[in-house]
Amino acid sequence: MALDQANRLKALLEDEFTALKSQDLSAFEGLQPEKIDILTLLNSEELANRVKGYATNTLEASLHLSIWDDVIMVVSDCKDLHRRNEIFMLRKLESIQGALRTIQSPDPLNSVDVYNRLGKVRPHQRRGSMGQV
């Protein structure tokens, strides 16, 4: 059960990255409830108690600990995938914030060219010549 959920989480994180790359926010948001459910299950007290209970029976313990090692390995992969998705989102956010700063900046180097009635760019005017055409 835990291994299946860990593998499902890994697939969800791959789907999440695909949605982020294609900027499909509705698909991204649609994945979040299932991801939260899986993370809640993997972090549950019930699962922890089951794993602790395996230690009492040595025959079952070796089988379940082998499966648990697989779960730990998949969850470790999930951690890396989650980190990748986080970095991707942060870089996108930085890019958007940079674009917004550029648009909102009063920097004269970012000034807009003004066109005359003939569609030609007006030369940049000096401050002293305001009002002159």
Beta strands, then each sheet from edge to edge (+ up, - down):
end
